[in-house]
């Protein structure tokens, strides 16, 4: 049985994040978020590969012109397989069919932020450097009177090797080792309050990892599904006591909601947080690992 001090903020080694000073924390909102108005103007000159993560029916009914449909059921299934996040051939094929290289400028949109952020995180983990999220999703596009197409987009595949960015990902072995040995990073749980407290949830056991700070992912968005201003996002993360020099790991049940949390931390200008992608689904299934309820 692993033992942890309950007041501990958990874990991770310095290899997750380079040396960073607080003065280096500069908002990346202009880089990681794009408004519907800007996307409208930029699409006319063909600047982006636009990806739609809604279901096939919604895509067929109308999508941003030129957008490719991405089946997130398939992508999630691939990513949750044993060793799924280390299978280069699997992910190279996925990116090839979307004609995406490390230098492609990508915009992801949809109507469910955890799935939008999941694709954002997967692309960044796979080495795609320039990936932005359409703020407010497809709803913001239609409110901005963006044009809509019902013609499915087809592209010619591009072959390019995948380069995993291991700093963005934490596996269970790393999580457990660093919880016990280092205790020098912040762990953030982006699940619901009920899941965190152990009153609800889908895990084999219920509760949370001792020392984890709780900030539910929905707290980062306003009533229109847009991300809150930076100062409000920082306030939401006050309890986590983010510091530029301290590595961060984020988790949820199975990678989607934690991808929202990772996105927000990077949006605020902090070093890339690591996503414990298999999350509570995996952690709760090991009876030797400590949990806490409240």
N, C-alpha and C positions, 0 to 999 in steps of 0.2 A: 504494500500500500504506500503510495506516495503521500507525504505529509507537507502541507503548506500552512503558513501563518495566515489567518483569515484576513488580516489587514493588508496583505501583500498586493501590490500592483505587479502583475505578472509580466514578464519575461522578454526578451529575445536578444540574441547576440548582435554585436556591432556589425556583422557582415550583412545584415539586412539593410543597413542605411549608412551612407558615408558620413564622415565628420561634417557637422553642420552647425552654424552659429545662428542665434536668434535673429541677427541682423539680415540673414539670408532669407527669412520667411517673408516672401512677397506673393501676393495673391496671383493665382493663375487663371482667374475667371475669364479673361480675354482669350486664353488659350484652350481651356477645357469646356467652356460653355459657349454656345452660339444661339443668338436670338433668331426667331423666325424671319424678322426683317432683314437681318444680315444674310441669312441663308438664301433668301429670295434673290438678293442682289448678286451673291457670289455664284449661285447655280447657273446663272446666265453665261458665265465664262468658264463653266466646267471645272471648278476648283476641287470638288469633293466626290468621294465615293460614299453615297448615302445608303444606309442600311436600316431596314424596317423590321422591328422585332415583334410586331403584332401578329396575330394568327393569320393563316392563309386567307380566310374569308374576309377579314378586315382589309388586308392588302389588296385583294382582288376587287373589293368594292371601291377602292380609291386610295392612292398613295402619292407621295411626292414624286413628281416626274423624275425618272432615272433611278429611283430607289430600288435596291435589290431586296428581295424577301430573304430573311434569315430565320430558319426554323429553330427557335430556341429550345423546343422540346428535345430536338436532336443534339444541339450543342450542350445542353445541360446534362443529358444522358452520357455523352462522350466524356465530359469533364468530371463526372462523378464515378466513372469506372475505376477499378483498381489500376493504378499507374496511368490513368487517363490524362493527367496533366504533364506526363513526361513522354508521351508517344509522339515523336516528331513527325512520323509519316502521317498519322491521323490528322494532325493539325495543319500540316503543309497542304494536304488535299483540301481541307476546309477553306484555307486562305486562297489557294490557287483558284478555286471555283468562284471566289468573289473578286478575283483579279486584284488582290491586295498584296502589296510589298511593304517592307518596313518604312518606306518613304511616302506611301499613299496617305493623302489627307482624308480621314474618315469622319463622317458624322453619323451617330446612332440616334434613332428615335423610336418611340412607341407610346403605349398608353399605360404601361406598368413599369414604374421606375426601377424596381429590383431587377427586372429582366433587361432593361436598357443598360443599367449599370453593370450587370453581369457580362454582357457582351463587351462593354467598354473595358472592363477589367481583363477579360480573356484576351482581347486584342493587344492591350498593353503588355500583358504577361507574355504573349507570343512575339513580342518585339516590334509591334507597329508603333511608331513614335508619335504620330499626330492623330489622336482620336478625341473628338469632342462630342458632347451630348447636346441635342436640341432642347433648349430650356422650355419646359412646358409641353413637350411632345407634339404629337400630331394635332392635338387640340389647338395649340398655339399657332400652328401652321394655318389651319383653317380660319382661325380668328383674324389672322393677318392677311386673309384673302389670298393665300398661296394657291397656285394652280394645283389641280389634282388629276392624276392619270389612272386609267384602268388597264393600261397596257403593261403586261409583265415585262420587266427589264431583263435583257440577256447580255452577258459579257463573255468575251473570250478569256478562258483561263490563262493565268500567268504563273509560271513555275518560279518559286523562290523559296529558299530554305528558311525554316523557322529557327529563331534564336530565342529560347526561353529566358526571360528576365527573372532569375531565381530570387531576387530581392523582394519581389512582389508576392511571393508565396511562402507560407509556412505549413509544413506537414505536422502530423501528430508527434512523430519522434522529436522533431525540433521543439515543438511546444512543451512536451513533457521534460525534455532534457534541460531546457532553459528555465522552466518553472522551478526546478529543483536546484539547479546549480548557479544560475546567475541572478535571477530576480531583478533585472535591471531595465525592464521595458514595461510599457503600458498595454493592458489588454482591454479592449472595448467590445461589449456585447450589444449588437444592434437588433436583437429580437424584441418582442413585446414585453410589457411589464409582467404579464401573466406567465410567460415562458421563463423569464428571469427569476421570478419568485418561486417557481415550481408549482404554481396553481394550474398551469395548462402546458401544452406543448406536445410535440410528436416524438421526442426522444425516448429511448429505452428507459432512461431515468429522467426525472424532472429536476430543474434547478439551474444553477449556473456554476461556472468555474470560479473557485475562490479567488478574490481579488479583482475580478472583472468589474469595470465601470459599465453602467447601463445607460445607453442613449438610444432610444428606439429610432429607427431610420426615418419614420414619418415626421419626426421633429425637425428634419432638415428642409422640409418643403412647405410652401404656403398653400392656400386654399385652391390655387389654380395649378398646383403640381409643379411650380417653379421653385428653384432653390432660393432660400432666404439670402438676404444681403450678408456679406462676409462678417460684419460685426455681430449679427444675430447668430450665425453659425458658430462663431467662436464662443458665444455665450452658452450655446447648447452643449459645447464640449468642455465647459469650465471644470466639471467634476473629474474629467480625465486628466487635467493638468498637463496638457500637451507641452512639450519642450522640444526645441529643434534638435537638441543633441540626444534625445531619448527615443529609441526605436518603439514602434507601435505595431501591435497585431490586432486585427479586427475579425470578429466572427459572428455568425448567425446560426441558422439551422443547416443550410446547405449552399452557402456562397452568394446568393443574390442580394439579400439585404446588407450583408457585410460589404459587398461591392459598392453600395451606396455610401457607406461609411468611409471606405478607402478613398472614393472619389472626393468626398467633402474634405478630408484631411489634405489631399493633394491640391484641391481647389484653393485652400487657404494658404498654400505655399510651403507646407511642411514636407519633409522628405517622404518618399513613397512608403506608405504603411504596407505591411504584409497581410495578406488575406489568408486566414486559416479556413480554407475554402470548404473542406469537408465538414467543418463546424460541429455543432452539437449532435448532429446525426451520428457522427463517428465517435466523438468524445464520450457521449452518454452510454454508448454500447460497451465500454470497457469498465467492468465493475471494480478494477483496481485503481481507477482514477478518482480523485476527490471531487465532490460536488458540495454545493452549499445551497440552502433554501432560506427564504425569509418571508 
